[in-house]
Amino acid sequence: MKKTLFGCLVLCTSLVSAAALADNHRHTGHHENYLQHMAEQLDLSTEQQVSLRELHEEHRSEHRALREQHKSEVNALLTPEQQTALEEMRAERRARMAERRAEHAGHDDHKPGVH
């Protein structure tokens, strides 16, 4: 039972960490493209565009804070050895993700924000 719980905890933490990394590196452009797309498709006024941008930024900030809180709470449950192992797992995952991004950088025809 403890191994299953720990496995789920590690998986959730890894996913949250992956989301944080992805958010930091690519979502800035993605959000701008998305907001521009919404503005064009919905014929938003300048005031609406400003309000929407502020709303998105507020939610992004809240989401970052929640991820950090989650990471802290997970670390509080783990022993120092488990925390070290978890950081190593996160580092390995970041490295794999960076490799995949580098491999696909020239082959990605997807335009973020356009659905």
C-alpha positions, -999 to +999 in steps of 0.1 A: +000+000+000+028+024+009+046+016-023+015+023-043+008+056-025+045+066-030+043+057-067+012+078-071+028+106-052+059+105-074+038+104-106+017+134-096+047+154-085+065+145-118+035+156-138+032+189-119+069+195-124+066+188-161+037+211-164+057+238-146+086+234-169+065+234-200+046+265-187+078+284-181+093+277-215+066+277-241+034+290-227+043+327-229+042+325-267+013+301-266-008+324-244-001+354-266-011+335-298-042+322-280-052+357-269-046+371-303-067+343-319-095+350-294-093+387-301-096+381-338-123+354-338-145+371-312-138+407-324-128+418-289-125+454-281-092+468-268-106+470-233-118+433-235-083+423-247-066+440-218-090+425-193-086+391-208-048+394-207-049+405-170-072+376-162-050+350-179-019+364-161-037+363-127-047+327-132-012+318-144+003+333-112-022+314-090-015+282-109+023+287-103+017+293-066-004+262-063+022+241-080+048+253-056+026+246-026+020+211-039+057+205-043+063+217-008+036+195+007+049+165-012+084+171+001+071+174+036+058+139+034+091+124+022+122+115+040+154+133+030+165+103+010+132+102-009+134+139-016+168+134-031+156+105-052+126+125-063+148+155-074+169+130-094+138+116-111+127+152-119+161+160-133+160+129-155+125+137-167+135+173-175+165+160-195+143+136-215+118+164-222+146+187-233+158+160-257+124+155-272+119+192-276+152+195-294+144+166-317+110+181-326+120+217-327+125+218-365+096+194-373+068+210-354+041+224-378+016+230-350+009+267-343+001+272-306-031+288-298-048+281-331-074+253-327 
